[in-house]
Structure formats: structure tokens, C-alpha cells
Amino acid sequence: MLNFLIRRLWQSIVLLFLVSLIGFAALNLAPGGPLSQFALTPGMSQAALDRIAQQMGLDRPLPVQYAEWLGHLLRGDWGRSYRDGQPVLSIIFAHVPATLLLMGTSTLLAIAIGAWVGIQSAVRRNSVFDDVATIASMIALSIPTFWFGLVAIYFFALKLQWFPAGNMYTMGDGSALDVAWHLVLPVMVLTFVDVAIWSRYMRGATLEVINQDFIKTARAKGLSPRRVLLRHVVGNALLPMITLAGMQLPTLLGGALVAETVFTWPGMGRLFLDSLGYSDYPVVMGLLMFSAMLVLLGSLLADLLTAVIDPRIRLV
């Protein structure tokens, strides 16, 4: 176990370095840049732009800028926003709760519903239920999230006026009930798509376990179908799903990007898009590194949890 953790730590350091290097180069070599916001100011001269570039450290060679940024990062200083001068970590952590609430709620619902639908589809293979679930999954996977979000806003918020069209809470309110009311539409949209993914994975994993010899042996011993399903099939089918669940951590940023934009939800996905629009590179790099760390952490947790649940798996 210790050797496994040491090797994964070393691999994580190398991967984070490569992510930072590629991300930093891609951002700074792209057209525009942080100075493009100042260049649009009426009466801005080239001398003033050069002075701003010097103050921001943008006049130095790109390798020097990267080395300085990396040095500060290793000391725990993630930099400051170009827009308001606030620490990057403070800005990110201020948006984490909103994304955690949105993505956590939708992910838990999607796993619960998707696992149940997938198991039922596998047990009732080629039945009407299986056909309907398959068709619904294909429809959900084919619909763009932003389009479904806009349709949901049009019908449920504008036409029926059942739910708010956007934001996290009503101005001047912010109670738990108010936040929950604003949460319904974005969670519905995200869950609808995620259920399709989880149900397909769970169906495939369940079918693979059902055809194993130990399941046939359990049935031959006279165990009831319900006991075989709950004790032997579901437990083993859930093992590959743990890895998939661990990889859901990065969706705190990527999966929330579209939904938070459509519903003006003040989370990390919305922050990432706004920071790109303002060329706020310190915040963008901070979110990129934060997301990369979530990917590595999710993968590690999935491996450890799988080994704990299944003693046959050894971490070497």
C-alpha cells in the first residue's frame, strides 16, 4: 500500500507539472491576452499599456513568467486576479459551495436513479422496460445540455412560472427553501443526462455479472432470485461503478460549466467562463490546477475504495 501511494504521488506531481506547463503556454500564446481589456479603454496609449504590462509582469519572457508563477504556486501563493486583485484561492473557494451543492445533488440523484434503472434493465433484458429505458437514454444523451436547459427555463419558469429562471437565490432572501427552489431546474437538467450515463454503465456491468459462473452456482443452490440479485449481482456490479464515481469529481468544474452558464448559477463553471472572457489568467490557471487535482484525487479514492470493498484487488 505504501509503495502504491508513493508511486501515485510521484505520478501526480509529474502530471500536475505537465498540466500547468501546457495550460500556461496555451493561455499566454492565444490571441488577445490580459492587456486586451485595457487596450479598449478610450485614450489608452501604448506607453500606458507598456507600463501596465510591466506592473503585471507581462513584459518578461514567457519562461520567466512561468517559473515565477510556479515558484509562487509551490509556496501556496496561487496569485491574484487581474480584475480585482483578490487572491485566486479565495475566489475559487468562494464559488466551491455553489458548485458543490448543484453537482453533488444532481450526481447523487443520478447515481441512485441510474443504478436502479440499469439493474432493472439488465434483469428484464429485452423487455418493454428495457426498451423504454434504452430509448430514453439515447434521447437524453443526444440532447445538448444547454438546449434542454433553455427549454426547461422556457416552459417551467416563463410559461408555467413554477420555478425561478436562474440565479441561486432571490435578492434579499437566500433562505434554505429559496435556494432549494432555485436548485430544482438545474438539478433536473443535469440529472436527466447523468441518469442516462449511469443506467447504461450499470446495465452493462450487471449483465456481465449475471452471466458469471458463480451466479449460476448460487441459483443452482436454490437461492431466491431476490437474494441472488441483492447479495451477489448488485455488489459485484457496483465495483466498476466506483471508478466511474471517482472520476465524477472533476465534473465540479467541467460538468457545471454549461448548466451554471444557462442558469446563471454562481459556481466554478461560471467563474471559469467569466475569467476566460476577461483574460483573467491567474484565476483560469487556478481553476485548471484545481480541476487537475480533483481528477487525480478522484482516481486515487476510487482505487482505494475498490481495494477496500474487494479484497481480491491488491494495490501494488
Secondary structure, DSSP 8 states (H G I E B T S, - for coil): -HHHHHHHHHHHHHHHHHHHHHHHHHHHHSSS-THHHHHTSTT--HHHHHHHHHHHTTTS-HHHHHHHHHHHHHTT---B-TTT--BHHHHHHHHHHHHHHHHHHHHHHHHHHHHHHHHHHHHTTTSHHHHHHHHHHHHHHHS-HHHHHHHHIIIIIIIS--S-SSSSS-TT---HHHHHHHHHHHHHHHHHHHHHHHHHHHHHHHHHHHTSHHHHHHHHTT--HHHIIIIIIHHHHTHHHHHHHHTTGGGGTHHHHHHHHHTT--SHHHHHHHHHHTT-HHHHHHHHHHHHHHHHHHHHHHHHHHHHH-TT----
